Amino acid sequence: MPKRAMGTNTGRSIRRRRNQVIPGFGLSMGVTIFMLSLIVLIPLASVFVVLSGATPQEIWKAITDPQTVSTYKVSFACAGIASVVNVVFGILLAWIITRYKFPLRRVLDGLIELPFALPTAVAGISLTTLYSDKGWIGGFFAKFGVMISYTTIGITIAMIFIGIPFVVRSIQPVLEKLDPQYDEAASVLGASKARIFFKIIFPEITPAALTGFGLAFARAIGEYGSVVFIAGNIPWKTQITPLIIKSKLEQFNYTAATSIALVMIIFAFCVLFGINTLQARINRIAQG
């Protein structure tokens, strides 16, 4: 065999071994597919299995019931507002944590993940107590006639609480990899701080911010424990979609509950798919 061919084959084998960090592609792929099926695909498939015995008229009646439509409006509107707020403040928090050195910085960084560790029921009860008309914060606003608990304002605050870690943790790695020398060079050339942010920093973090928005939004529309207490569950006003799904299950109306759950799954999938598509397009524009 010619030396060049031997060198080529040797190089390919080395690259192949480097790529195979986990030995056995077939075994690794099989375990991955098995776990994905067990955790994601089979539970999703069960939704269609339950609905296979229902007629299209029954499904349509369940998902278009006026009270159910009212819960869609509450859940989607509050989740959208909360996700936008999370993006704004998530960028600020990620910027402070990555670009500034100050006492208790690591404590603040750890507190970002508190909504992940805190049981949702505990978070819901705490927020309800804090923002009620007798609470520390809610009592202050109640003096001016602004009620927070048992209103859509309280629902939005609860969704902000559970969604902020997704945005911060999506943006933070991008800011850590972004070289501060670009900011300094632009500043030396006379660019204002606002121009530096919108021309240099914002384009870099936009894909990550979109990812955080999508994750926070998908989590918010499906959140139950943190929201149900502060919502008050007033029909036609503050009732959220996960609550009406639970109500249908308690009434043993599995067809209606599964139909509504399917709407939520499809909507969350469309949001994540659309954001990922937009993110990929932004990356292509930035690269070329």
C-alpha positions in Angstrom: 0.0 0.0 0.0 1.4 3.5 -0.9 2.6 5.6 2.0 0.1 8.4 1.2 -2.8 5.9 1.3 -1.6 4.5 4.6 -1.3 8.0 6.0 -4.8 8.9 4.9 -6.2 5.7 6.4 -4.3 6.3 9.7 -5.6 9.9 9.9 -9.2 8.7 9.3 -8.9 6.1 12.0 -7.5 8.6 14.5 -10.3 11.1 13.7 -12.8 8.2 14.1 -11.4 7.3 17.5 -11.5 10.9 18.6 -15.2 11.2 17.7 -16.1 8.0 19.5 -15.7 9.3 23.1 -18.4 6.9 24.2 -17.5 3.5 22.8 -20.1 1.7 20.7 -22.2 3.9 18.5 -24.9 1.3 18.1 -25.3 0.7 21.8 -25.2 4.4 22.6 -27.8 5.2 20.0 -30.0 2.4 21.1 -29.9 3.5 24.8 -30.6 7.1 23.7 -33.6 6.2 21.6 -34.9 3.9 24.3 -34.8 6.6 27.0 -36.2 9.2 24.6 -39.1 6.9 23.8 -39.7 6.1 27.4 -39.7 9.7 28.6 -41.0 11.7 25.6 -42.4 9.7 22.7 -44.5 7.1 24.6 -46.2 9.7 26.9 -47.0 11.9 23.8 -48.3 8.9 21.9 -50.6 8.1 24.8 -52.4 11.4 24.1 -53.4 10.2 20.6 -54.3 6.7 22.0 -56.8 8.2 24.4 -58.2 10.4 21.7 -58.5 7.5 19.2 -61.8 6.5 20.7 -63.3 10.0 20.5 -65.1 11.5 17.6 -63.9 14.8 16.0 -67.1 16.5 17.2 -66.3 15.6 20.8 -62.7 16.8 20.5 -63.8 20.1 18.9 -66.5 20.7 21.5 -64.0 20.2 24.3 -61.3 22.5 22.9 -63.8 25.2 21.8 -65.9 25.4 25.0 -66.2 29.1 25.9 -64.8 28.6 29.4 -61.8 26.6 28.0 -61.2 29.3 25.4 -61.2 31.9 28.2 -58.4 29.9 30.0 -56.4 29.9 26.7 -56.5 33.7 26.6 -55.4 34.0 30.3 -52.6 31.4 30.0 -51.2 32.6 26.7 -51.5 36.3 27.4 -49.8 36.1 30.8 -47.1 33.7 29.5 -46.3 36.0 26.6 -46.0 39.1 28.8 -44.0 37.2 31.4 -41.6 35.9 28.8 -40.9 39.3 27.3 -40.2 40.7 30.8 -37.9 37.8 31.5 -35.9 38.5 28.3 -35.4 42.1 29.3 -34.4 41.4 32.9 -32.7 38.2 32.0 -30.3 40.1 29.7 -29.6 42.6 32.6 -29.0 39.8 35.1 -26.7 37.8 32.8 -24.8 41.0 32.0 -24.2 41.9 35.6 -23.2 38.4 36.6 -20.7 38.0 33.7 -19.2 41.5 33.4 -19.0 42.8 37.0 -17.1 41.6 40.1 -18.9 42.4 43.4 -19.4 40.8 46.8 -21.9 38.0 46.9 -21.8 37.6 43.1 -21.8 33.9 43.3 -24.7 34.0 45.7 -26.7 36.0 43.2 -25.6 33.5 40.5 -26.9 30.6 42.6 -30.2 32.3 43.4 -31.0 32.5 39.7 -31.7 28.7 39.8 -33.9 28.9 43.0 -37.1 28.5 41.0 -35.7 25.2 39.7 -35.0 23.8 43.2 -38.0 25.3 45.0 -41.2 23.1 45.0 -43.8 24.8 42.8 -46.4 24.6 45.6 -44.1 26.3 48.0 -43.4 29.1 45.4 -47.1 29.5 44.8 -48.0 29.8 48.4 -45.1 32.2 49.1 -46.0 34.5 46.2 -49.7 34.5 47.1 -48.9 35.5 50.7 -46.4 38.1 49.6 -48.6 39.8 47.0 -52.0 39.5 48.8 -53.7 42.6 50.0 -52.3 41.8 53.5 -48.8 40.9 52.3 -45.7 43.0 52.4 -45.8 44.0 48.7 -49.5 43.4 47.9 -50.6 45.5 50.9 -48.6 48.5 49.7 -50.3 48.4 46.3 -53.7 47.7 47.8 -53.6 51.1 49.4 -53.7 52.5 45.8 -56.5 50.2 44.8 -54.2 47.8 42.8 -54.8 44.1 43.6 -52.1 41.6 42.6 -53.1 38.3 44.0 -56.1 36.6 42.3 -55.6 38.8 39.2 -53.8 38.4 35.9 -51.0 40.6 37.4 -50.3 37.9 40.0 -50.4 35.2 37.4 -47.8 37.1 35.3 -45.5 37.6 38.3 -45.6 33.9 39.1 -44.8 33.1 35.5 -41.9 35.5 35.6 -40.6 33.8 38.7 -40.5 30.3 37.2 -39.2 31.5 33.7 -36.3 33.8 34.5 -33.7 31.0 35.0 -34.3 29.8 31.4 -33.4 33.2 29.9 -30.4 33.9 32.1 -28.9 30.5 31.6 -29.4 30.8 27.9 -27.7 34.2 27.6 -25.0 33.9 30.2 -22.7 31.5 28.3 -22.8 33.7 25.2 -21.8 36.8 27.2 -19.0 34.8 28.9 -17.5 33.9 25.5 -17.9 37.4 24.0 -14.6 39.2 24.2 -14.8 42.5 26.0 -12.1 43.9 23.7 -14.8 44.4 21.0 -16.7 46.8 23.4 -13.4 48.6 24.3 -12.4 49.0 20.6 -15.8 50.4 19.7 -15.7 52.8 22.7 -12.2 54.0 21.6 -13.6 54.7 18.1 -16.2 56.9 19.6 -19.3 54.7 19.7 -21.8 55.4 22.4 -22.8 52.7 25.0 -26.2 52.3 23.4 -24.7 51.8 19.9 -22.2 49.3 21.3 -25.0 47.3 22.8 -27.3 47.3 19.8 -24.6 46.9 17.2 -22.2 44.5 18.9 -23.6 42.8 21.9 -27.3 42.4 21.0 -26.8 40.6 17.7 -24.6 38.1 19.5 -27.1 37.3 22.2 -30.3 37.4 20.1 -30.3 33.7 19.3 -29.8 32.8 22.9 -32.5 35.3 24.0 -34.9 33.7 21.6 -34.1 30.3 23.0 -34.7 31.5 26.5 -37.9 33.2 25.5 -39.2 30.0 23.9 -38.3 27.9 26.9 -39.8 30.3 29.4 -43.0 30.6 27.4 -43.4 26.9 27.0 -42.8 26.4 30.8 -45.2 29.2 31.7 -48.2 28.0 29.7 -47.9 24.6 31.3 -47.1 25.7 34.9 -49.6 24.7 37.6 -48.2 24.7 41.1 -46.7 28.1 41.1 -49.6 29.8 39.4 -52.8 28.1 40.7 -52.6 29.6 44.2 -52.0 33.2 43.2 -54.5 33.0 40.3 -57.5 32.5 42.5 -59.1 30.3 39.8 -61.9 32.7 39.1 -63.9 31.3 36.0 -63.7 33.6 33.0 -61.1 35.8 34.7 -58.1 34.1 36.2 -58.6 30.4 35.5 -55.6 28.9 33.7 -55.6 26.0 31.2 -53.7 23.5 33.4 -56.4 24.0 36.1 -59.3 23.2 33.7 -57.4 20.1 32.5 -57.2 19.0 36.2 -60.9 19.7 36.7 -61.8 17.6 33.7 -59.7 14.7 35.0 -61.4 15.0 38.4 -64.7 14.7 36.5 -63.4 11.6 34.7 -63.8 13.4 31.4 -60.6 12.1 30.0 -61.5 12.9 26.4 -61.9 16.6 27.2 -58.8 16.8 29.4 -56.7 15.1 26.8 -58.1 17.2 24.0 -57.2 20.4 25.8 -53.7 19.0 26.7 -53.2 18.2 23.0 -53.9 21.9 22.1 -51.3 23.0 24.7 -48.7 20.5 23.3 -49.2 21.6 19.7 -49.0 25.3 20.6 -45.8 24.8 22.7 -44.3 22.8 19.9 -45.2 25.4 17.3 -43.6 28.2 19.5 -40.4 26.2 20.0 -40.2 25.2 16.3 -40.8 28.8 15.1 -38.2 30.2 17.5 -35.6 27.6 16.5 -36.3 28.3 12.8 -35.9 32.0 13.4 -32.7 31.4 15.4 -31.2 29.3 12.6 -32.0 32.0 10.1 -30.4 34.7 12.2 -27.3 32.5 12.6 -27.1 32.0 8.8 -27.4 35.8 8.2 -24.7 36.5 10.8 -22.3 34.0 9.2 -22.8 35.0 5.7 
